[in-house]
């Protein structure tokens, strides 16, 4: 379960960090956190498919991929909200 905790932590950092840093229409705290968590889990799942660790393994490569995926997801959500506003 340590891998999952790492993915969730990376997602939380990306979601809440994106809330603080990104300009544009404000994204609520719950939406930012949920988006980051979903991105972290998606990135961790992708890392598992790419054999970079798993849900029970603590692997830095999986954590980095989870963080990057969460950042990308938060950016995409922010961009879609900015174009709709």
N, C-alpha and C positions, 0 to 999 in steps of 0.2 A: 504493500500500500504506500510505500515511501515515494514511488514514482508518481502516483496519483496526487499525493500531497504537493509534490514539486510542481506538477502541471497546474494544479489549482492556485498555488501561490504565484506562479508566473502569470497566470491569467488575471488574478486579482491585481497584481502590480501593473499590468498593462492596461486593464480597464480603468482603474482609479487614477493611474498616471495620465492616461489619455484624457480623462475628465478634467484634470488640472491644466494640461498643456495645450490641448487642441483648441484653436479658435472656432468661431462659428456659433450656431445655435446651441444652447446648452443641452447637454445630454444628462439626464437625471442620474443620481448616484446609483439607484438600483439597476437601471438599464446599462450603465457603464460597467458595473461590477458583473452583471449577468453576461454581458457580451464578452468581457474579458475571460470569465470562467469558461464559457463555451469555447472560445478560441483556444484557451489553454488545453482543454480536454481534447479538442480536435487535433491540435498540434502534437500532443502526447500520443494520441492514437496513431497519427501519421508516423511518428517516430517508432512506434512499436511495429508497424507494418514494414518500415525501412530497417528493422533490426537494430535500433539504437537504444535498446532498453525496453522495459515493459512496465506494466502497472505496479509490479512489486519490486522493481529495480530502480535504484537511484542512479541515474545517468545524466551527466551534465549536457550531453548532446541533445537528449530528449527535452531537458529543461529549456535549453536555448531555442529549440524548434517550437516548443509550446509557447514561449514568450514571443517569438517572432510571428507566429500564427495569430496569437491573441492581439498583438499590435496591429497586424494587417486587418483583422476583423473589426477592431474598434475604429481604425481609420476609414474603412469602407462604410461603416454605419454612419460615421460623422459626415463623410462626403455625401451620402445619399440624403441625409437630413439637411445639409447645407443647400443642396440643389432644390429641395422641395420648399424651402423657406422663402 
